[in-house]
Structure formats: C-alpha cells, structure tokens
C-alpha cells in the first residue's frame, strides 16, 4: 500500500497515492479486529513509546525469572507486547507526517503482522509447550493448528491485499478486507482464548478469563475507548505474568505447584541474588 501522509483528523482514511489528497472515511466504523478486522491502540506516539519502555522493562524482568525452557515462549509475551507498542509509535509518527510513507507502510505492516498473524499462533503454541501430556494438551495442540491457519490467512491478506490505516477518535484503526472476515475472527478468538482457558495452569486460565472479559468490554462499549482498554490490558497482563514467574508459580512439570528450581536458565547474570547464602542449582 502506498499511502499519503495523514493529519491527526478523526475522519480520514490513509489514502493510496493515486487518490487526491485526504479521503473522508464516511462509512468507516472503528471496530476491533474481532468484529471487522480493525485494531486500535494508544492515543499518541509518546504514549506508545512510553508504554513500550515500561512493558519492556517488565518483560526483561520476567525473562530473568524463567526456570524452565518450555515456559520461555509464554514468558516472552510482555516483551513482545513492548515491541508491539514500539511499532505502534512509529505508525503514529507516519500518520502525523514525521516519517515518510515507506516507513509508515512498514510500521503498519509489522504491527498488523504480529496482532493479526503471529499472535493467534503464538499464544496457543506457548500454552501447549507448558502443558503436561494429556487430553488438554491434545486439544490445545489442535487449537495451535487453528491458529496456524489463521496466521496463514491473515498473512496472505496483509501481503497481497490493500490495507488501510487511519486515525479515528484519537486512536489508530487498521483495515484489511481479508483479515476482517467474521469467521476468521471467530477462529482467532477460539485459538487464542480457547487455549488459555483449557490450560492446566490456574495462572494461564486466569489470563484467559481476563482476555475474554476485555474482548467482551470491547464489543459492549463504544469503539473510541478501545485504545485505552487495550493499552491497559497489555500493561496489566505484563505485570501479572511477571509476578507469577517471580513467585515461581508456573511449574511445567507440576501445574499449580511451586517450582523447585531456584536458578533461572536464562539471563542469570541479570538476576539480583540477595544474600550470600542464596542457593544455586
């Protein structure tokens, strides 16, 4: 997509280069991805970059408490959200005319690539890795396959169909005719939230419940509040995941038990060891 610069007006598309100036988005509605393929995030570049820095700090802190390799992907969720927010900041800069169209296109593609393509596969895969053998793991692996299909579908749409990005009610909406498919959106929710809710780990199930609550709120409240809800959601989930890893409440071998492994396998040099007698394994 070749896009012109877009001022921070609430009612304009980011239009193709061959269009004349700015095109009113008269019929556009600011819906979430799950209703019509739109995703809306923080209300300014500054907010995106600041939240990215805060969540990245929490993400690194989370990684230094990971004690089992199979839990690593789930522990990476806060850090991935931080990168996501950072990308959103560059989208804002592009829409406000601070960077060129090429930079805007790349930033918008990276943002939607993670949100619509990678996430529906990554989340059930992360849950499956932590799940012990049994019927739950088999179903979650099936949902991972569903997520892989959604990933392929959305990636095809992002690569080969025209996407639009525009500012609406102080936030950003993304549109693509293929990723906005209603049936695909249902599969998206099934893969991401379904895997979380099926997990043997109470902490992961709680994470899934909060996801469902947030999605319900998004569909009930007016669209313009989605930005603040999503940003709050990302920050809240990051704190929750960090706290559980810090307290050793995620044990792959014994779900809902306390991990007996004291020394993290990743980034041990970042871990603050308190006391001379700290145990190491």
C-alpha positions, 0 to 999 in steps of 0.5 A, spaced: 500 500 500 502 506 498 499 511 502 499 519 503 501 522 509 495 523 514 493 529 519 491 527 526 483 528 523 478 523 526 475 522 519 480 520 514 482 514 511 490 513 509 489 514 502 493 510 496 497 515 492 493 515 486 487 518 490 487 526 491 489 528 497 485 526 504 479 521 503 473 522 508 472 515 511 464 516 511 462 509 512 468 507 516 466 504 523 472 503 528 471 496 530 476 491 533 479 486 529 474 481 532 468 484 529 471 487 522 478 486 522 480 493 525 485 494 531 486 500 535 491 502 540 494 508 544 492 515 543 499 518 541 506 516 539 509 518 546 504 514 549 506 508 545 513 509 546 512 510 553 508 504 554 513 500 550 519 502 555 515 500 561 512 493 558 519 492 556 522 493 562 517 488 565 518 483 560 526 483 561 524 482 568 520 476 567 525 473 562 530 473 568 525 469 572 524 463 567 526 456 570 524 452 565 525 452 557 518 450 555 515 456 559 520 461 555 515 462 549 509 464 554 514 468 558 516 472 552 509 475 551 510 482 555 516 483 551 513 482 545 507 486 547 513 492 548 515 491 541 508 491 539 507 498 542 514 500 539 511 499 532 505 502 534 509 509 535 512 509 529 505 508 525 503 514 529 509 518 527 507 516 519 500 518 520 502 525 523 507 526 517 514 525 521 516 519 517 515 518 510 510 513 507 515 507 506 516 507 513 509 508 515 507 502 510 512 498 514 510 500 521 503 498 519 505 492 516 509 489 522 504 491 527 498 488 523 503 482 522 504 480 529 496 482 532 493 479 526 498 473 524 503 471 529 499 472 535 493 467 534 499 462 533 503 464 538 499 464 544 496 457 543 503 454 541 506 457 548 500 454 552 501 447 549 509 447 550 507 448 558 502 443 558 503 436 561 501 430 556 494 429 556 487 430 553 488 438 554 494 438 551 491 434 545 486 439 544 490 445 545 495 442 540 489 442 535 487 449 537 495 451 535 493 448 528 487 453 528 491 458 529 496 456 524 491 457 519 489 463 521 496 466 521 496 463 514 490 467 512 491 473 515 498 473 512 496 472 505 491 478 506 496 483 509 501 481 503 497 481 497 491 485 499 490 493 500 490 495 507 488 501 510 490 505 516 487 511 519 486 515 525 479 515 528 477 518 535 484 519 537 486 512 536 489 508 530 484 503 526 487 498 521 483 495 515 484 489 511 478 486 507 481 479 508 483 479 515 476 482 517 472 476 515 467 474 521 469 467 521 476 468 521 475 472 527 471 467 530 477 462 529 482 467 532 478 468 538 477 460 539 485 459 538 487 464 542 482 464 548 480 457 547 487 455 549 488 459 555 482 457 558 483 449 557 490 450 560 492 446 566 495 452 569 490 456 574 495 462 572 494 461 564 486 460 565 486 466 569 489 470 563 484 467 559 478 469 563 481 476 563 482 476 555 475 474 554 472 479 559 476 485 555 474 482 548 467 482 551 468 490 554 470 491 547 464 489 543 459 492 549 462 499 549 463 504 544 469 503 539 473 510 541 475 507 548 478 501 545 485 504 545 485 505 552 482 498 554 487 495 550 493 499 552 491 497 559 490 490 558 497 489 555 500 493 561 496 489 566 497 482 563 505 484 563 505 485 570 501 479 572 505 474 568 511 477 571 509 476 578 507 469 577 514 467 574 517 471 580 513 467 585 515 461 581 508 459 580 508 456 573 511 449 574 511 445 567 512 439 570 507 440 576 501 445 574 499 449 580 505 447 584 511 451 586 517 450 582 523 447 585 528 450 581 531 456 584 536 458 578 533 461 572 536 458 565 536 464 562 539 471 563 542 469 570 547 474 570 541 479 570 538 476 576 539 480 583 541 474 588 540 477 595 544 474 600 550 470 600 547 464 602 542 464 596 542 457 593 544 455 586 542 449 582 
